[in-house]
Amino acid sequence: MPRDRTLSKESTIYTYRLLKRVHYKPIFFQVYWILTVCAFLGAVIAISFWSVPAGLIGVPVGVISIPLVQTLLLRLLLRTKEKYSLQAWSWSYQLPWFGYAPGTDTYIAMTKVRRLHFHVLWIVLVLLGCLYPWLSPSLLGFLVFIHLWLLLPRLVVIFLLRKHSSSGYLKINENDSSCYAQ
């Protein structure tokens, strides 16, 4: 009994054309992690040098709190400003999309990705600036470093895909980030 392979009138076919692909180079991530470990050790030494309790409490709190603040801001912006489904975003533990990021099975407009990440960049910097009177300069510098460390690889990918940001759609894969046109 042969099956009929015709499409119904309600079917929607999406075709995407690859505009640009950014491959993840392992050497970049190795250097990135080495610099991160050096900066983390420098922060522990600098913060603990001035105050041992601040160093023992402030460093782990900073490492945990900044990704949580970024996640809350992204979820808030997605829900209120973009009216975008939160199910398309999830936690990623791989660079360059470490933290809350678009899922690997979805396409998201580059304009939205760019806007969301620049909002998160500036909002967290402003929030940290508001905490300036109550935090030591070394702890504040460490929190700014963690914030920029999480966003810098994403911003590099967004920068490399900037030529297609007005009409492109981002697709994140395990080994690359691609920009497609619909």
C-alpha positions in Angstrom: 0.0 0.0 0.0 1.9 3.2 -1.2 1.7 6.2 1.0 0.8 9.6 -0.5 3.7 12.0 -0.1 2.0 15.2 -1.1 1.9 18.3 1.2 -1.3 19.6 2.6 -2.4 23.1 1.8 -1.8 24.1 5.5 1.9 23.0 5.4 4.5 25.6 5.9 8.0 25.0 4.5 10.8 27.1 5.9 14.0 27.4 3.9 17.0 29.1 5.3 20.1 30.2 3.4 23.4 30.3 5.2 24.9 33.8 5.3 27.9 33.3 7.6 29.2 30.7 10.0 31.5 31.4 13.0 33.5 28.3 13.9 34.6 27.9 17.5 38.3 27.4 17.7 39.6 25.3 20.6 42.7 27.4 21.1 40.5 30.4 21.8 38.7 28.7 24.6 41.9 27.3 26.1 43.5 30.7 26.3 40.2 32.1 27.6 40.1 29.6 30.4 43.7 30.1 31.3 43.2 33.9 31.5 40.1 33.2 33.6 41.9 31.1 36.1 44.7 33.7 36.4 42.1 36.5 36.9 40.2 34.4 39.5 43.4 33.7 41.4 44.4 37.4 41.2 40.9 38.4 42.5 41.1 36.0 45.4 44.6 37.3 46.3 43.6 41.0 45.9 40.3 40.7 47.8 41.7 38.4 50.5 44.7 40.7 50.9 42.4 43.5 52.1 39.9 41.4 53.9 40.0 37.7 54.4 36.2 37.3 55.0 35.4 39.5 52.0 37.6 37.4 49.8 36.2 34.1 51.0 32.6 35.3 50.7 32.8 37.8 47.9 34.5 35.7 45.2 32.0 32.7 45.3 29.1 35.1 45.6 30.3 37.1 42.6 30.8 33.9 40.5 27.2 32.8 41.3 25.3 36.1 41.5 26.3 37.7 38.1 25.1 34.8 36.0 21.9 34.7 38.0 21.4 38.5 37.5 22.0 38.1 33.7 19.6 35.2 33.5 16.9 37.1 35.4 17.4 40.2 33.1 17.3 38.1 30.0 14.1 36.3 31.1 12.5 39.6 32.1 13.4 41.2 28.8 12.3 38.2 26.8 8.9 38.1 28.6 8.1 41.8 28.6 9.9 43.5 25.8 10.3 40.8 23.1 7.2 38.7 23.8 9.4 35.7 23.0 8.8 32.1 24.2 11.0 31.3 27.2 11.1 27.6 26.2 13.4 28.5 23.3 16.1 29.6 25.8 17.9 27.4 28.2 21.1 27.1 30.2 24.3 26.4 28.3 27.6 25.3 29.8 29.8 25.8 26.8 31.6 28.8 25.6 30.8 31.2 23.9 27.2 30.8 25.0 27.9 30.1 28.7 24.8 30.9 30.8 21.3 31.6 29.6 21.2 31.4 25.8 19.0 30.5 22.8 18.6 26.8 22.4 20.4 24.8 19.8 17.2 23.8 18.0 15.8 27.3 17.4 16.4 30.2 15.1 16.3 33.7 16.7 16.5 37.0 14.9 19.9 38.6 15.2 18.4 42.0 16.0 16.8 40.4 19.1 19.9 38.7 20.2 22.0 41.9 19.7 19.4 44.1 21.5 19.0 41.7 24.5 22.7 41.3 25.0 23.5 45.0 24.8 20.6 45.6 27.3 22.0 43.1 29.7 25.6 44.5 29.3 24.6 48.0 30.2 21.9 47.2 32.8 24.3 45.0 34.9 27.0 47.6 34.6 24.6 50.3 35.9 23.5 48.0 38.7 27.1 47.3 39.7 27.7 51.1 39.6 24.9 51.6 42.0 26.6 49.2 44.4 29.8 51.2 44.3 29.5 52.9 47.7 29.0 49.6 49.5 31.5 47.4 47.8 35.3 47.4 47.9 36.9 48.5 44.7 38.6 45.1 44.2 35.3 43.2 44.7 33.5 45.6 42.4 36.2 45.1 39.8 35.9 41.3 40.1 32.1 41.5 39.6 32.6 43.6 36.5 35.1 41.1 35.3 32.8 38.2 35.8 30.0 40.1 34.0 32.2 40.9 31.0 33.8 37.4 31.0 30.4 35.9 30.5 29.3 38.3 27.8 32.5 38.9 25.8 32.4 35.6 23.8 28.8 36.2 22.9 29.5 39.8 21.9 32.4 38.6 19.7 30.1 36.3 17.9 27.5 39.0 17.5 30.2 41.4 16.3 31.4 38.8 13.7 27.8 38.4 12.4 27.1 42.2 12.5 26.9 42.5 8.7 23.8 40.3 8.7 22.2 41.5 11.9 19.4 43.3 10.3 17.9 40.4 8.4 19.7 37.3 9.8 18.6 34.5 12.1 21.0 33.0 14.6 21.3 29.3 15.0 23.7 28.0 17.7 25.3 24.6 17.2 27.8 22.7 19.2 30.8 23.7 17.1 29.7 27.0 15.5 27.2 29.8 15.4 25.5 30.4 12.1 23.6 33.2 10.6 20.8 32.4 8.2 18.4 34.4 6.0 14.9 33.2 5.6 
